[in-house]
Amino acid sequence: MTHRRGAQKLAQLGLLAFCACTLVPASARAADPNAEARANAIYKDAKERFDAGDLPKALALVKQAEAIFAHPAIVFLRGRVLHKLVRLREADEALRTADTAALPKTLQKPLADERLAVDEEMRAKGEFLLTVDPDTARVTIDGDDVRLDSVGWLTPGKHRVEAAAPGYQPMTRDVQIAAADSATATLRLVPIAGSLVIVVPGGLRDAEVRLDGLLVELRAGEKLGDRTPPMHVQSGAHRVVCSRGTAESAHEIEVSASGVTEVTCTDIAPSTGTGRKVLGWTGVAAGAGLVGAGAYGILSFLLVDAKDPRYSDPRYEVSHNKLIFGSTYVAAGVAVGICSWLFLLRDPKPAGSGN
């Protein structure tokens, strides 16, 4: 009796295991009954792309089909595409995965031949691992364009690698490849510096200018105007922030690798209060007075005739000092008037920022 009950329990466990094994695939098929058909259709499209030589498109399609239904024939096609792309290590892994009993018999010999070809090529060539920054650079090996995701295996010997990208200095590197070995190369292109000029309407004297968060240090003489001297900065995106008191003007700019990029800060006009205006107009008036005094001295030198008997008195004697001091007064008056206007009275004109 005991043996009979044990046999019954074993039979029940076996039945449960059988049901579990059969119901799981059935539920998976029920979730998407058309998965195999859809994967087969994509697989056929990928095969046509592969035969036509459109390897990148074929690889994308075969990965899509494999994600839907990972049949060994689909995995085998992925290995063939990777082999053509000279991504031998990935191809070898895919071919090993496809080598199962579920693979159709018509594909078993082609799979064996493909695995042998990949193995021989891995022994005859050397693996080359290349890193390029930026990854948008155009890369050539021995003059032939290559995609960064396709560089993997090269014939033994010396190869010349070149990389170039807009806004960066091109770079060249010679690499030595040995059979059945690995070589690495890293190319980090150096950005070409561009020139940047920051314009602050109203003058730099009481303004603060920051480039990418760092304060732009200006000498006293450079603060007399309203624009910074050309600054060499890396080409690309930058942030300029100008402030005066509580007013602030921020700009996102793109500095070109050639020429001068100019950005104008806005909305930070200097304060032109009553005291400042009074001082400015006083300076303008003082300058005008100096110009008038100087002009009188110059005219008195030019218009008085020393031979005229009316001016025989010594106090009317014509002197060159009148010309010298008159010219000095005129120059000083013009300088005082212009400086008073520029730094005390001039209101900044609104201007948009731009390159």
NUDRENMI-220476 format. One record per residue (C-alpha): z negated, y, x; residue number from 1; residue in one letter. Coordinates in Angstrom, 3 decimals, always signed. Layout:
// NUDRENMI-220476
+----------+----------+----------+-----+---+
:        Z :        Y :        X :   k : r :
+----------+----------+----------+-----+---+
:        Z :        Y :        X : NUM : a :
...
+----------+----------+----------+-----+---+
This chain:
// NUDRENMI-220476
+----------+----------+----------+-----+---+
:        Z :        Y :        X :   k : r :
+----------+----------+----------+-----+---+
:   +0.000 :   +0.000 :   +0.000 :   1 : m :
:   -0.884 :   +2.366 :   +2.797 :   2 : t :
:   +2.423 :   +1.723 :   +4.568 :   3 : h :
:   +4.310 :   +2.307 :   +1.310 :   4 : r :
:   +2.630 :   +5.725 :   +0.770 :   5 : r :
:   +3.395 :   +6.738 :   +4.382 :   6 : g :
:   +7.039 :   +5.836 :   +3.944 :   7 : a :
:   +7.186 :   +7.862 :   +0.734 :   8 : q :
:   +5.746 :  +10.940 :   +2.507 :   9 : k :
:   +8.275 :  +10.595 :   +5.344 :  10 : l :
:  +11.072 :  +10.339 :   +2.806 :  11 : a :
:   +9.876 :  +13.464 :   +1.038 :  12 : q :
:   +9.686 :  +15.395 :   +4.358 :  13 : l :
:  +13.175 :  +14.269 :   +5.275 :  14 : g :
:  +14.496 :  +15.368 :   +1.915 :  15 : l :
:  +12.876 :  +18.788 :   +2.321 :  16 : l :
:  +14.367 :  +19.174 :   +5.802 :  17 : a :
:  +17.817 :  +18.237 :   +4.523 :  18 : f :
:  +17.552 :  +20.755 :   +1.708 :  19 : c :
:  +16.485 :  +23.466 :   +4.125 :  20 : a :
:  +19.424 :  +22.767 :   +6.417 :  21 : c :
:  +21.946 :  +22.795 :   +3.609 :  22 : t :
:  +20.549 :  +25.643 :   +1.534 :  23 : l :
:  +20.362 :  +28.226 :   +4.371 :  24 : v :
:  +24.099 :  +28.185 :   +5.160 :  25 : p :
:  +24.801 :  +28.050 :   +1.424 :  26 : a :
:  +22.680 :  +31.169 :   +0.837 :  27 : s :
:  +24.371 :  +32.911 :   +3.754 :  28 : a :
:  +27.785 :  +32.133 :   +2.297 :  29 : r :
:  +26.598 :  +33.228 :   -1.120 :  30 : a :
:  +25.558 :  +36.596 :   +0.321 :  31 : a :
:  +29.148 :  +37.246 :   +1.447 :  32 : d :
:  +31.495 :  +34.479 :   +0.332 :  33 : p :
:  +34.520 :  +36.346 :   +1.704 :  34 : n :
:  +33.088 :  +36.921 :   +5.206 :  35 : a :
:  +35.138 :  +34.187 :   +6.852 :  36 : e :
:  +38.357 :  +35.349 :   +5.179 :  37 : a :
:  +37.781 :  +38.970 :   +6.162 :  38 : r :
:  +36.940 :  +38.007 :   +9.746 :  39 : a :
:  +40.073 :  +35.850 :   +9.922 :  40 : n :
:  +42.260 :  +38.749 :   +8.742 :  41 : a :
:  +40.789 :  +41.087 :  +11.373 :  42 : i :
:  +41.134 :  +38.322 :  +13.981 :  43 : y :
:  +44.854 :  +38.008 :  +13.247 :  44 : k :
:  +45.284 :  +41.772 :  +13.617 :  45 : d :
:  +43.373 :  +41.677 :  +16.925 :  46 : a :
:  +45.607 :  +38.812 :  +18.135 :  47 : k :
:  +48.716 :  +40.849 :  +17.365 :  48 : e :
:  +47.303 :  +43.832 :  +19.266 :  49 : r :
:  +46.471 :  +41.570 :  +22.190 :  50 : f :
:  +49.995 :  +40.134 :  +22.300 :  51 : d :
:  +51.403 :  +43.680 :  +22.145 :  52 : a :
:  +49.282 :  +44.764 :  +25.119 :  53 : g :
:  +47.039 :  +47.197 :  +23.211 :  54 : d :
:  +43.880 :  +45.844 :  +24.805 :  55 : l :
:  +41.357 :  +48.569 :  +23.821 :  56 : p :
:  +42.323 :  +48.273 :  +20.147 :  57 : k :
:  +42.335 :  +44.474 :  +20.342 :  58 : a :
:  +38.836 :  +44.485 :  +21.827 :  59 : l :
:  +37.506 :  +46.791 :  +19.107 :  60 : a :
:  +39.007 :  +44.601 :  +16.364 :  61 : l :
:  +37.806 :  +41.311 :  +17.802 :  62 : v :
:  +34.268 :  +42.676 :  +18.110 :  63 : k :
:  +34.461 :  +43.762 :  +14.477 :  64 : q :
:  +35.603 :  +40.302 :  +13.398 :  65 : a :
:  +32.909 :  +38.617 :  +15.481 :  66 : e :
:  +30.223 :  +40.753 :  +13.863 :  67 : a :
:  +31.338 :  +39.455 :  +10.442 :  68 : i :
:  +31.800 :  +35.779 :  +11.328 :  69 : f :
:  +31.228 :  +34.601 :  +14.918 :  70 : a :
:  +33.718 :  +31.729 :  +15.001 :  71 : h :
:  +34.342 :  +30.254 :  +18.499 :  72 : p :
:  +38.056 :  +31.114 :  +18.209 :  73 : a :
:  +37.159 :  +34.788 :  +17.741 :  74 : i :
:  +34.772 :  +34.699 :  +20.709 :  75 : v :
:  +37.502 :  +33.008 :  +22.764 :  76 : f :
:  +39.904 :  +35.865 :  +21.983 :  77 : l :
:  +37.263 :  +38.361 :  +23.072 :  78 : r :
:  +37.015 :  +36.549 :  +26.394 :  79 : g :
:  +40.800 :  +36.690 :  +26.849 :  80 : r :
:  +40.868 :  +40.427 :  +26.137 :  81 : v :
:  +38.023 :  +41.079 :  +28.586 :  82 : l :
:  +39.851 :  +39.007 :  +31.197 :  83 : h :
:  +42.936 :  +41.201 :  +30.798 :  84 : k :
:  +40.748 :  +44.278 :  +31.147 :  85 : l :
:  +39.394 :  +42.844 :  +34.422 :  86 : v :
:  +35.873 :  +42.750 :  +33.041 :  87 : r :
:  +35.432 :  +39.321 :  +34.503 :  88 : l :
:  +31.695 :  +38.871 :  +34.183 :  89 : r :
:  +31.759 :  +39.706 :  +30.474 :  90 : e :
:  +34.834 :  +37.533 :  +30.026 :  91 : a :
:  +33.123 :  +34.564 :  +31.694 :  92 : d :
:  +30.104 :  +34.936 :  +29.402 :  93 : e :
:  +32.297 :  +35.091 :  +26.282 :  94 : a :
:  +34.303 :  +32.027 :  +27.319 :  95 : l :
:  +31.142 :  +30.037 :  +27.944 :  96 : r :
:  +29.878 :  +31.003 :  +24.488 :  97 : t :
:  +33.171 :  +29.917 :  +22.860 :  98 : a :
:  +33.138 :  +26.518 :  +24.589 :  99 : d :
:  +31.543 :  +24.557 :  +21.739 : 100 : t :
:  +32.450 :  +21.546 :  +19.624 : 101 : a :
:  +33.376 :  +23.880 :  +16.750 : 102 : a :
:  +36.320 :  +25.275 :  +18.721 : 103 : l :
:  +39.618 :  +23.903 :  +17.352 : 104 : p :
:  +41.173 :  +21.195 :  +19.530 : 105 : k :
:  +44.329 :  +23.268 :  +19.940 : 106 : t :
:  +42.291 :  +25.921 :  +21.752 : 107 : l :
:  +40.201 :  +23.647 :  +23.973 : 108 : q :
:  +42.756 :  +23.328 :  +26.797 : 109 : k :
:  +43.671 :  +27.071 :  +26.737 : 110 : p :
:  +39.958 :  +27.803 :  +26.926 : 111 : l :
:  +39.529 :  +25.518 :  +29.935 : 112 : a :
:  +42.511 :  +27.140 :  +31.668 : 113 : d :
:  +41.160 :  +30.612 :  +30.925 : 114 : e :
:  +37.731 :  +29.753 :  +32.322 : 115 : r :
:  +39.311 :  +28.356 :  +35.473 : 116 : l :
:  +41.465 :  +31.488 :  +35.933 : 117 : a :
:  +38.452 :  +33.778 :  +35.479 : 118 : v :
:  +36.399 :  +31.750 :  +37.932 : 119 : d :
:  +39.147 :  +31.836 :  +40.578 : 120 : e :
:  +39.635 :  +35.587 :  +40.099 : 121 : e :
:  +35.903 :  +36.226 :  +40.485 : 122 : m :
:  +35.977 :  +34.392 :  +43.813 : 123 : r :
:  +39.121 :  +36.171 :  +45.000 : 124 : a :
:  +38.083 :  +39.706 :  +44.032 : 125 : k :
:  +35.035 :  +41.904 :  +44.502 : 126 : g :
:  +33.008 :  +43.511 :  +41.764 : 127 : e :
:  +33.027 :  +47.307 :  +41.761 : 128 : f :
:  +30.383 :  +49.296 :  +39.886 : 129 : l :
:  +31.278 :  +52.981 :  +39.510 : 130 : l :
:  +29.187 :  +55.821 :  +38.061 : 131 : t :
:  +30.708 :  +59.268 :  +37.553 : 132 : v :
:  +28.948 :  +62.415 :  +36.353 : 133 : d :
:  +30.244 :  +63.892 :  +34.104 : 134 : p :
:  +31.539 :  +60.809 :  +32.321 : 135 : d :
:  +34.473 :  +62.836 :  +30.967 : 136 : t :
:  +36.025 :  +63.088 :  +34.430 : 137 : a :
:  +39.502 :  +61.743 :  +35.132 : 138 : r :
:  +39.182 :  +58.879 :  +37.614 : 139 : v :
:  +41.898 :  +57.268 :  +39.734 : 140 : t :
:  +41.715 :  +54.336 :  +42.124 : 141 : i :
:  +44.481 :  +54.267 :  +44.715 : 142 : d :
:  +46.341 :  +56.812 :  +42.580 : 143 : g :
:  +46.202 :  +54.807 :  +39.338 : 144 : d :
:  +44.292 :  +56.133 :  +36.334 : 145 : d :
:  +41.386 :  +53.971 :  +35.249 : 146 : v :
:  +38.883 :  +54.090 :  +32.421 : 147 : r :
:  +35.268 :  +54.001 :  +33.484 : 148 : l :
:  +34.529 :  +51.109 :  +31.146 : 149 : d :
:  +37.350 :  +49.043 :  +32.662 : 150 : s :
:  +36.504 :  +49.373 :  +36.343 : 151 : v :
:  +35.011 :  +46.076 :  +37.418 : 152 : g :
:  +36.919 :  +43.952 :  +39.942 : 153 : w :
:  +39.260 :  +44.969 :  +42.751 : 154 : l :
:  +41.189 :  +43.169 :  +45.429 : 155 : t :
:  +39.454 :  +42.946 :  +48.842 : 156 : p :
:  +40.029 :  +45.882 :  +51.168 : 157 : g :
:  +39.615 :  +49.657 :  +51.195 : 158 : k :
:  +40.246 :  +51.622 :  +48.018 : 159 : h :
:  +40.296 :  +55.369 :  +47.432 : 160 : r :
:  +38.441 :  +56.625 :  +44.376 : 161 : v :
:  +39.099 :  +60.165 :  +43.112 : 162 : e :
:  +37.402 :  +62.005 :  +40.252 : 163 : a :
:  +38.142 :  +65.428 :  +38.781 : 164 : a :
:  +36.994 :  +67.387 :  +35.724 : 165 : a :
:  +37.561 :  +70.961 :  +34.501 : 166 : p :
:  +34.912 :  +73.309 :  +35.873 : 167 : g :
:  +33.926 :  +70.908 :  +38.683 : 168 : y :
:  +34.943 :  +70.455 :  +42.294 : 169 : q :
:  +37.031 :  +67.272 :  +42.706 : 170 : p :
:  +35.557 :  +64.453 :  +44.774 : 171 : m :
:  +37.068 :  +61.620 :  +46.803 : 172 : t :
:  +35.342 :  +58.479 :  +48.059 : 173 : r :
:  +36.605 :  +55.486 :  +50.042 : 174 : d :
:  +35.014 :  +52.135 :  +49.143 : 175 : v :
:  +35.274 :  +48.792 :  +50.902 : 176 : q :
:  +35.577 :  +45.752 :  +48.649 : 177 : i :
:  +34.847 :  +42.210 :  +49.849 : 178 : a :
:  +35.819 :  +39.012 :  +48.032 : 179 : a :
:  +33.101 :  +37.514 :  +45.810 : 180 : a :
:  +30.854 :  +40.488 :  +46.585 : 181 : d :
:  +29.732 :  +43.666 :  +44.861 : 182 : s :
:  +30.124 :  +47.334 :  +45.811 : 183 : a :
:  +28.773 :  +50.442 :  +44.115 : 184 : t :
:  +29.749 :  +54.101 :  +44.172 : 185 : a :
:  +28.275 :  +57.154 :  +42.491 : 186 : t :
:  +30.311 :  +60.346 :  +42.168 : 187 : l :
:  +28.415 :  +63.404 :  +40.945 : 188 : r :
:  +30.827 :  +66.286 :  +40.681 : 189 : l :
:  +29.512 :  +69.719 :  +41.658 : 190 : v :
:  +30.090 :  +72.454 :  +39.042 : 191 : p :
:  +32.192 :  +75.388 :  +40.181 : 192 : i :
:  +30.142 :  +78.594 :  +40.049 : 193 : a :
:  +31.338 :  +81.385 :  +37.788 : 194 : g :
:  +30.467 :  +85.090 :  +37.754 : 195 : s :
:  +28.327 :  +86.588 :  +35.002 : 196 : l :
:  +27.688 :  +90.264 :  +34.213 : 197 : v :
:  +25.060 :  +91.231 :  +31.618 : 198 : i :
:  +25.490 :  +94.627 :  +29.932 : 199 : v :
:  +22.477 :  +96.348 :  +28.362 : 200 : v :
:  +23.466 :  +99.485 :  +26.395 : 201 : p :
:  +21.012 : +102.279 :  +27.103 : 202 : g :
:  +20.352 : +101.171 :  +30.666 : 203 : g :
:  +18.507 :  +98.456 :  +32.558 : 204 : l :
:  +15.621 : +100.656 :  +33.637 : 205 : r :
:  +13.130 :  +99.626 :  +30.966 : 206 : d :
:  +14.834 :  +96.412 :  +29.825 : 207 : a :
:  +14.019 :  +92.805 :  +30.708 : 208 : e :
:  +16.887 :  +90.351 :  +31.207 : 209 : v :
:  +16.446 :  +86.569 :  +31.257 : 210 : r :
:  +19.028 :  +83.904 :  +32.035 : 211 : l :
:  +18.183 :  +80.379 :  +30.833 : 212 : d :
:  +14.543 :  +81.437 :  +30.549 : 213 : g :
:  +14.317 :  +82.849 :  +34.096 : 214 : l :
:  +13.797 :  +86.563 :  +34.725 : 215 : l :
:  +16.766 :  +88.263 :  +36.404 : 216 : v :
:  +15.307 :  +90.168 :  +39.366 : 217 : e :
:  +17.046 :  +93.515 :  +39.894 : 218 : l :
:  +16.553 :  +96.038 :  +42.688 : 219 : r :
:  +15.621 :  +99.612 :  +41.849 : 220 : a :
:  +19.119 : +100.863 :  +42.555 : 221 : g :
:  +20.679 :  +98.220 :  +40.286 : 222 : e :
:  +18.531 :  +99.386 :  +37.351 : 223 : k :
:  +20.084 : +102.861 :  +37.328 : 224 : l :
:  +23.118 : +101.611 :  +35.428 : 225 : g :
:  +23.545 :  +99.573 :  +32.275 : 226 : d :
:  +25.037 :  +96.380 :  +33.757 : 227 : r :
:  +23.844 :  +93.828 :  +36.262 : 228 : t :
:  +25.840 :  +93.128 :  +39.405 : 229 : p :
:  +28.013 :  +89.969 :  +39.181 : 230 : p :
:  +25.768 :  +86.903 :  +39.403 : 231 : m :
:  +27.043 :  +83.493 :  +40.558 : 232 : h :
:  +25.987 :  +80.843 :  +38.042 : 233 : v :
:  +27.202 :  +77.345 :  +37.269 : 234 : q :
:  +30.033 :  +77.201 :  +34.789 : 235 : s :
:  +29.129 :  +75.966 :  +31.337 : 236 : g :
:  +26.723 :  +76.904 :  +28.564 : 237 : a :
:  +23.913 :  +79.399 :  +29.225 : 238 : h :
:  +21.447 :  +81.463 :  +27.210 : 239 : r :
:  +20.954 :  +85.198 :  +27.822 : 240 : v :
:  +17.981 :  +87.053 :  +26.361 : 241 : v :
:  +17.531 :  +90.827 :  +26.734 : 242 : c :
:  +14.423 :  +92.631 :  +25.517 : 243 : s :
:  +13.071 :  +96.159 :  +25.462 : 244 : r :
:   +9.616 :  +96.567 :  +24.006 : 245 : g :
:   +9.459 :  +94.456 :  +20.838 : 246 : t :
:  +13.242 :  +94.382 :  +20.356 : 247 : a :
:  +15.094 :  +91.288 :  +21.584 : 248 : e :
:  +18.724 :  +90.216 :  +21.729 : 249 : s :
:  +19.657 :  +86.558 :  +22.421 : 250 : a :
:  +23.139 :  +85.186 :  +23.115 : 251 : h :
:  +24.550 :  +81.703 :  +23.701 : 252 : e :
:  +27.447 :  +82.058 :  +26.127 : 253 : i :
:  +29.965 :  +79.916 :  +27.988 : 254 : e :
:  +30.576 :  +80.906 :  +31.624 : 255 : v :
:  +34.054 :  +80.062 :  +32.841 : 256 : s :
:  +34.657 :  +78.624 :  +36.287 : 257 : a :
:  +37.145 :  +81.353 :  +37.178 : 258 : s :
:  +36.973 :  +85.090 :  +36.634 : 259 : g :
:  +34.039 :  +87.155 :  +35.401 : 260 : v :
:  +32.250 :  +86.469 :  +32.125 : 261 : t :
:  +30.619 :  +89.516 :  +30.512 : 262 : e :
:  +28.006 :  +89.481 :  +27.762 : 263 : v :
:  +26.639 :  +92.591 :  +26.019 : 264 : t :
:  +23.122 :  +92.638 :  +24.634 : 265 : c :
:  +22.756 :  +94.472 :  +21.334 : 266 : t :
:  +19.979 :  +95.786 :  +19.089 : 267 : d :
:  +17.679 :  +96.853 :  +21.921 : 268 : i :
:  +18.399 : +100.605 :  +22.014 : 269 : a :
:  +16.016 : +102.665 :  +24.153 : 270 : p :
:  +13.492 : +104.915 :  +22.484 : 271 : s :
:  +14.748 : +108.516 :  +22.338 : 272 : t :
:  +11.672 : +110.392 :  +21.100 : 273 : g :
:  +11.233 : +114.137 :  +20.828 : 274 : t :
:   +9.590 : +114.503 :  +24.233 : 275 : g :
:  +12.377 : +112.621 :  +25.926 : 276 : r :
:  +15.033 : +114.723 :  +24.190 : 277 : k :
:  +13.271 : +117.977 :  +25.109 : 278 : v :
:  +13.108 : +116.873 :  +28.724 : 279 : l :
:  +16.746 : +115.881 :  +28.624 : 280 : g :
:  +17.959 : +119.187 :  +27.211 : 281 : w :
:  +15.756 : +121.052 :  +29.685 : 282 : t :
:  +17.488 : +119.165 :  +32.472 : 283 : g :
:  +20.899 : +120.004 :  +31.037 : 284 : v :
:  +19.934 : +123.698 :  +30.779 : 285 : a :
:  +18.598 : +123.721 :  +34.320 : 286 : a :
:  +21.803 : +122.136 :  +35.539 : 287 : g :
:  +23.854 : +124.753 :  +33.704 : 288 : a :
:  +21.767 : +127.507 :  +35.276 : 289 : g :
:  +22.315 : +126.127 :  +38.746 : 290 : l :
:  +26.041 : +125.868 :  +38.106 : 291 : v :
:  +26.095 : +129.504 :  +36.913 : 292 : g :
:  +24.206 : +130.783 :  +39.946 : 293 : a :
:  +26.434 : +128.837 :  +42.271 : 294 : g :
:  +29.576 : +130.086 :  +40.525 : 295 : a :
:  +28.339 : +133.701 :  +40.854 : 296 : y :
:  +27.819 : +133.254 :  +44.590 : 297 : g :
:  +31.259 : +131.701 :  +45.066 : 298 : i :
:  +32.989 : +134.420 :  +43.019 : 299 : l :
:  +31.159 : +137.194 :  +44.847 : 300 : s :
:  +32.459 : +135.799 :  +48.095 : 301 : f :
:  +36.018 : +135.432 :  +46.850 : 302 : l :
:  +36.377 : +138.687 :  +44.908 : 303 : l :
:  +34.642 : +141.246 :  +47.161 : 304 : v :
:  +36.985 : +142.939 :  +49.663 : 305 : d :
:  +35.086 : +143.958 :  +52.776 : 306 : a :
:  +37.730 : +146.559 :  +53.624 : 307 : k :
:  +37.219 : +148.443 :  +50.387 : 308 : d :
:  +35.476 : +151.746 :  +51.289 : 309 : p :
:  +33.324 : +151.370 :  +48.179 : 310 : r :
:  +31.537 : +148.469 :  +49.824 : 311 : y :
:  +30.937 : +150.040 :  +53.222 : 312 : s :
:  +27.218 : +149.967 :  +52.543 : 313 : d :
:  +25.618 : +147.037 :  +54.484 : 314 : p :
:  +24.082 : +145.598 :  +51.330 : 315 : r :
:  +27.620 : +144.763 :  +50.111 : 316 : y :
:  +28.560 : +142.949 :  +53.270 : 317 : e :
:  +30.452 : +139.734 :  +52.486 : 318 : v :
:  +28.739 : +136.592 :  +53.921 : 319 : s :
:  +29.891 : +132.950 :  +54.115 : 320 : h :
:  +26.387 : +131.963 :  +53.079 : 321 : n :
:  +27.351 : +132.921 :  +49.528 : 322 : k :
:  +30.085 : +130.283 :  +49.598 : 323 : l :
:  +27.842 : +127.597 :  +51.100 : 324 : i :
:  +24.862 : +128.143 :  +48.812 : 325 : f :
:  +27.075 : +128.703 :  +45.799 : 326 : g :
:  +28.802 : +125.345 :  +46.298 : 327 : s :
:  +25.423 : +123.652 :  +46.785 : 328 : t :
:  +24.066 : +125.131 :  +43.547 : 329 : y :
:  +27.150 : +124.017 :  +41.623 : 330 : v :
:  +26.897 : +120.427 :  +42.946 : 331 : a :
:  +23.160 : +120.246 :  +42.240 : 332 : a :
:  +23.613 : +121.660 :  +38.764 : 333 : g :
:  +26.316 : +119.157 :  +37.875 : 334 : v :
:  +24.167 : +116.260 :  +39.168 : 335 : a :
:  +21.075 : +117.401 :  +37.218 : 336 : v :
:  +23.063 : +117.869 :  +34.022 : 337 : g :
:  +24.809 : +114.477 :  +34.231 : 338 : i :
:  +21.612 : +112.576 :  +35.063 : 339 : c :
:  +19.755 : +114.258 :  +32.216 : 340 : s :
:  +22.497 : +113.287 :  +29.803 : 341 : w :
:  +22.864 : +109.683 :  +31.000 : 342 : l :
:  +19.207 : +108.724 :  +31.279 : 343 : f :
:  +17.487 : +110.960 :  +28.706 : 344 : l :
:  +19.903 : +111.949 :  +25.961 : 345 : l :
:  +22.628 : +109.322 :  +25.748 : 346 : r :
:  +22.257 : +106.915 :  +22.847 : 347 : d :
:  +23.634 : +103.405 :  +23.423 : 348 : p :
:  +26.783 : +102.699 :  +21.522 : 349 : k :
:  +26.678 :  +99.515 :  +19.447 : 350 : p :
:  +28.795 :  +96.794 :  +21.003 : 351 : a :
:  +29.300 :  +93.142 :  +20.275 : 352 : g :
:  +28.737 :  +90.471 :  +22.874 : 353 : s :
:  +31.595 :  +88.536 :  +24.270 : 354 : g :
:  +33.085 :  +86.934 :  +27.330 : 355 : n :
+----------+----------+----------+-----+---+
